[in-house]
Amino acid sequence: MKIAWIGTGVMGSAMLMHLVKAEHEVHAYNRSYEKVEKLVSCGVAVHQTIKDCVKDCDMVFTMVGYPKDVEEVYTSKDGIFAHAKKHAILIDMTTSSPKLAQALSIKAKALAYQMMDAPVSGGDSGAKAGILSIMCGGDPETFDQCKAILSLMGTPLYMGEAGSGQHTKACNQIAVAGAVAAMSEAIVYAKENHLNVEAMLQAIAGGAAGSWQINNTAPRVLKNDFAPGFYIKHFIKDMHIVQEEMGKQHLDMLDTVCHMYEELAKKGEENAGTQALIHYYEKHE
């Protein structure tokens, strides 16, 4: 299959490689050309415009930063809707606004495209290993057509009509906010009481406190590795999407964690990984 991929950041570049390994013809575009140019040696055809990237492709994936970026790559005069071939399947894997996903789906159908919102969870390690959770919204027939391709990157699950994938990812991010804060507080408590932190984490990982954060991001904290598997700035964006969807109804835990990350961002840590939440506690001791 001839596939276009728009957005080759931390997640996107790892995800598209599973399509390459499955011997699909992959074409890629990224707004910062230097981030996509390195993929040439991996067998990816790279392009300097969306128009050239999506030309004649059967399927177009997008994995960009913010809802405004999603809207731009699809609806601008140089975007996907203007240049993808008719009846192509369009799949947005960005964590974005459910309302935008619904609006784009309606527009896509009017232009004779099939479209799905399919955000993912699992971080950079899940992207590299091909074990992401993929939350899909759109027509069930479109999901059935995409399932085999999506399965190369992880486990696709059909969640319902357009926007349902994004709503599911919002639920995911609510749960992640609590889990990463809980992990951070456990580490802070262990240090304060002179425990061997690594041994503590090993002890609790197999019990009721076990979580993806304990297994995957806590070891990075212990190594002082705060490189982004998932950027703080993008997690703040995700939490703001949840808050926007909830309107005046507050989610106390998520609102609290969001404030913590906003404080870190103000201090220049917006490009660190989410595991850097531990710094909030250290700076408030």
C-alpha positions as semicolon CSV with decimal commas, in nm:
position;residue;x (nm);y (nm);z (nm)
1;M;0,000;0,000;0,000
2;K;0,116;0,354;-0,071
3;I;0,098;0,546;0,258
4;A;0,164;0,910;0,347
5;W;0,275;1,011;0,695
6;I;0,257;1,371;0,816
7;G;0,449;1,446;1,136
8;T;0,775;1,269;1,222
9;G;0,842;1,370;1,582
10;V;0,927;1,142;1,873
11;M;0,619;0,925;1,822
12;G;0,554;0,955;1,449
13;S;0,901;0,859;1,332
14;A;0,891;0,541;1,543
15;M;0,536;0,449;1,438
16;L;0,588;0,482;1,064
17;M;0,887;0,248;1,076
18;H;0,651;-0,043;1,143
19;L;0,483;0,034;0,810
20;V;0,822;0,041;0,638
21;K;0,918;-0,293;0,794
22;A;0,592;-0,440;0,663
23;E;0,711;-0,333;0,315
24;H;0,455;-0,062;0,252
25;E;0,564;0,230;0,037
26;V;0,587;0,513;0,291
27;H;0,605;0,883;0,203
28;A;0,671;1,136;0,481
29;Y;0,648;1,507;0,545
30;N;0,739;1,716;0,847
31;R;0,721;2,091;0,889
32;S;1,083;2,086;1,013
33;Y;1,253;1,916;0,720
34;E;1,559;1,807;0,919
35;K;1,335;1,579;1,129
36;V;1,220;1,388;0,823
37;E;1,536;1,393;0,613
38;K;1,702;1,134;0,838
39;L;1,437;0,879;0,736
40;V;1,570;0,856;0,380
41;S;1,829;0,600;0,491
42;C;1,543;0,387;0,629
43;G;1,372;0,358;0,291
44;V;1,118;0,638;0,338
45;A;1,044;0,877;0,053
46;V;1,058;1,225;0,209
47;H;0,896;1,540;0,073
48;Q;0,904;1,915;0,133
49;T;0,531;1,970;0,077
50;I;0,214;1,795;0,189
51;K;0,095;1,800;-0,172
52;D;0,388;1,590;-0,292
53;C;0,370;1,361;0,012
54;V;0,003;1,263;-0,019
55;K;-0,013;1,243;-0,398
56;D;-0,173;0,912;-0,507
57;C;-0,151;0,764;-0,154
58;D;-0,418;0,515;-0,045
59;M;-0,391;0,613;0,321
60;V;-0,274;0,930;0,496
61;F;-0,167;0,937;0,861
62;T;-0,117;1,252;1,066
63;M;0,069;1,277;1,396
64;V;0,130;1,642;1,476
65;G;0,142;1,859;1,788
66;Y;-0,171;2,056;1,859
67;P;-0,533;2,080;1,738
68;K;-0,444;2,396;1,544
69;D;-0,177;2,195;1,362
70;V;-0,428;1,920;1,282
71;E;-0,671;2,173;1,139
72;E;-0,398;2,336;0,932
73;V;-0,260;2,019;0,776
74;Y;-0,608;1,908;0,673
75;T;-0,786;2,229;0,574
76;S;-0,526;2,481;0,451
77;K;-0,493;2,546;0,078
78;D;-0,171;2,341;0,086
79;G;-0,321;2,069;0,304
80;I;-0,450;1,715;0,281
81;F;-0,810;1,788;0,181
82;A;-0,682;1,993;-0,112
83;H;-0,438;1,734;-0,245
84;A;-0,509;1,376;-0,130
85;K;-0,668;1,151;-0,389
86;K;-1,041;1,093;-0,359
87;H;-1,159;0,799;-0,147
88;A;-0,826;0,788;0,040
89;I;-0,847;0,688;0,406
90;L;-0,732;0,968;0,639
91;I;-0,628;0,880;0,994
92;D;-0,539;1,144;1,252
93;M;-0,338;0,992;1,536
94;T;-0,272;1,323;1,712
95;T;-0,424;1,370;2,055
96;S;-0,664;1,646;1,959
97;S;-1,006;1,797;2,020
98;P;-1,310;1,566;1,990
99;K;-1,507;1,856;1,841
100;L;-1,241;1,909;1,576
101;A;-1,236;1,536;1,497
102;Q;-1,610;1,544;1,441
103;A;-1,591;1,854;1,221
104;L;-1,309;1,713;1,009
105;S;-1,496;1,385;0,965
106;I;-1,799;1,568;0,830
107;K;-1,584;1,770;0,590
108;A;-1,393;1,459;0,481
109;K;-1,714;1,277;0,388
110;A;-1,831;1,577;0,187
111;L;-1,504;1,561;-0,007
112;A;-1,531;1,183;-0,069
113;Y;-1,272;1,078;0,190
114;Q;-1,296;0,828;0,473
115;M;-1,160;0,957;0,804
116;M;-1,086;0,831;1,152
117;D;-0,952;0,984;1,473
118;A;-0,710;0,733;1,623
119;P;-0,500;0,876;1,908
120;V;-0,258;0,644;2,083
121;S;-0,117;0,570;2,427
122;G;0,207;0,398;2,522
123;G;0,475;0,663;2,482
124;D;0,793;0,644;2,280
125;S;0,873;0,295;2,411
126;G;0,533;0,166;2,298
127;A;0,575;0,333;1,960
128;K;0,914;0,171;1,905
129;A;0,792;-0,170;2,018
130;G;0,469;-0,154;1,817
131;I;0,251;-0,209;2,124
132;L;0,051;0,114;2,139
133;S;-0,311;0,126;2,243
134;I;-0,493;0,283;1,945
135;M;-0,835;0,437;2,016
136;C;-1,043;0,470;1,702
137;G;-1,342;0,686;1,620
138;G;-1,527;0,690;1,288
139;D;-1,738;0,462;1,072
140;P;-1,706;0,092;1,161
141;E;-1,653;0,008;0,793
142;T;-1,352;0,240;0,781
143;F;-1,214;0,083;1,098
144;D;-1,242;-0,263;0,942
145;Q;-1,044;-0,144;0,640
146;C;-0,773;0,011;0,860
147;K;-0,743;-0,251;1,130
148;A;-0,468;-0,460;0,969
149;I;-0,248;-0,155;0,906
150;L;-0,309;-0,012;1,253
151;S;-0,224;-0,350;1,406
152;L;0,133;-0,305;1,282
153;M;0,169;-0,028;1,540
154;G;-0,027;-0,174;1,830
155;T;-0,377;-0,278;1,932
156;P;-0,655;-0,085;1,756
157;L;-0,988;-0,067;1,939
158;Y;-1,310;0,068;1,788
159;M;-1,466;0,320;2,025
160;G;-1,760;0,454;1,822
161;E;-1,847;0,743;1,592
162;A;-1,611;1,027;1,494
163;G;-1,463;1,194;1,802
164;S;-1,494;0,880;2,016
165;G;-1,125;0,802;1,979
166;Q;-1,039;1,148;2,112
167;H;-1,287;1,118;2,399
168;T;-1,128;0,783;2,493
169;K;-0,781;0,939;2,484
170;A;-0,911;1,213;2,715
171;C;-1,009;0,941;2,963
172;N;-0,663;0,792;2,921
173;Q;-0,494;1,122;2,999
174;I;-0,707;1,174;3,309
175;A;-0,588;0,836;3,437
176;V;-0,226;0,909;3,338
177;A;-0,231;1,239;3,527
178;G;-0,320;1,054;3,846
179;A;-0,072;0,774;3,785
180;V;0,230;0,995;3,719
181;A;0,152;1,210;4,023
182;A;0,110;0,898;4,238
183;M;0,442;0,759;4,114
184;S;0,617;1,087;4,189
185;E;0,473;1,112;4,540
186;A;0,572;0,752;4,617
187;I;0,931;0,830;4,519
188;V;0,931;1,150;4,726
189;Y;0,798;0,961;5,029
190;A;1,056;0,682;4,988
191;K;1,344;0,930;4,974
192;E;1,213;1,124;5,274
193;N;1,208;0,801;5,476
194;H;1,545;0,674;5,356
195;L;1,421;0,375;5,159
196;N;1,606;0,220;4,868
197;V;1,383;0,372;4,599
198;E;1,461;0,111;4,337
199;A;1,377;-0,170;4,580
200;M;1,056;0,010;4,680
201;L;0,942;0,037;4,320
202;Q;1,018;-0,330;4,262
203;A;0,814;-0,421;4,569
204;I;0,504;-0,223;4,473
205;A;0,515;-0,291;4,098
206;G;0,377;-0,642;4,142
207;G;0,090;-0,543;4,369
208;A;-0,217;-0,325;4,349
209;A;-0,003;-0,012;4,295
210;G;0,156;-0,152;3,981
211;S;0,118;0,065;3,672
212;W;0,267;0,155;3,336
213;Q;0,420;0,463;3,499
214;I;0,587;0,255;3,771
215;N;0,729;0,015;3,513
216;N;0,831;0,258;3,240
217;T;0,886;0,611;3,365
218;A;0,995;0,560;3,727
219;P;1,323;0,395;3,612
220;R;1,392;0,706;3,404
221;V;1,346;0,925;3,711
222;L;1,598;0,717;3,905
223;K;1,850;0,762;3,622
224;N;1,783;1,138;3,608
225;D;1,667;1,082;3,252
226;F;1,413;1,349;3,174
227;A;1,431;1,330;2,797
228;P;1,084;1,335;2,642
229;G;0,910;1,010;2,573
230;F;0,612;1,242;2,592
231;Y;0,657;1,618;2,621
232;I;0,525;1,814;2,919
233;K;0,396;2,079;2,677
234;H;0,190;1,818;2,492
235;F;0,051;1,672;2,814
236;I;-0,058;2,020;2,923
237;K;-0,230;2,054;2,584
238;D;-0,408;1,723;2,641
239;M;-0,526;1,823;2,987
240;H;-0,652;2,155;2,852
241;I;-0,858;1,961;2,595
242;V;-1,016;1,763;2,879
243;Q;-1,089;2,082;3,072
244;E;-1,245;2,242;2,764
245;E;-1,469;1,940;2,710
246;M;-1,578;1,940;3,075
247;G;-1,662;2,312;3,072
248;K;-1,760;2,436;3,417
249;Q;-1,750;2,089;3,574
250;H;-1,414;2,051;3,747
251;L;-1,201;1,738;3,767
252;D;-1,012;1,810;4,087
253;M;-0,727;1,564;4,042
254;L;-0,661;1,651;3,677
255;D;-0,683;2,024;3,749
256;T;-0,427;1,988;4,028
257;V;-0,181;1,789;3,816
258;C;-0,227;2,028;3,525
259;H;-0,133;2,319;3,754
260;M;0,184;2,134;3,860
261;Y;0,291;2,086;3,500
262;E;0,207;2,446;3,413
263;E;0,440;2,556;3,693
264;L;0,720;2,341;3,549
265;A;0,656;2,482;3,201
266;K;0,685;2,837;3,337
267;K;1,026;2,740;3,473
268;G;1,144;2,622;3,129
269;E;1,070;2,249;3,146
270;E;0,799;2,236;2,878
271;N;1,025;2,024;2,653
272;A;1,112;1,772;2,924
273;G;0,938;1,437;2,956
274;T;0,635;1,398;3,181
275;Q;0,848;1,207;3,435
276;A;1,001;1,546;3,524
277;L;0,696;1,605;3,746
278;I;0,927;1,491;4,028
279;H;1,095;1,833;3,996
280;Y;0,774;2,004;4,107
281;Y;0,793;1,819;4,438
282;E;1,165;1,880;4,477
283;K;1,118;2,253;4,424
284;H;0,834;2,267;4,676
285;E;1,001;2,080;4,960
